[in-house]
Amino acid sequence: MNQLHISPKVETQISNVSSGAIMAGINVSKLKNIIVYNPPIELQKTFAAFVQQIDKSKCAVQKSLEKAEVLYKSLMQTYFC
């Protein structure tokens, strides 16, 4: 799935077989002809764990940013109202 979203090689293949000027489309038979790298399952598991950890980190950072924004707004209200 990640190769379909982030691999330049796969993206190029998809754009080469896509049709439609306004909204690109690709049917199943064309999709079956796209070449993707199939790494060993252990490498896939390692990558999946890495992505999961990154997602957790992104979530934690987002929550921290939201808390900081609330704190900032609170301080602005305290000092300027």
Sequence and secondary structure as in RCSB ss.txt:
>XXXX:A:sequence
MNQLHISPKVETQISNVSSGAIMAGINVSKLKNIIVYNPPIELQKTFAAFVQQIDKSKCAVQKSLEKAEVLYKSL
MQTYFC
>XXXX:A:secstr
 HHHHH HHHHHHHHHH B SSS B  HHHHHT       HHHHHHHHHHHHHHHHHHHHHHHHHHHHHHHHHHH
HHHHH 
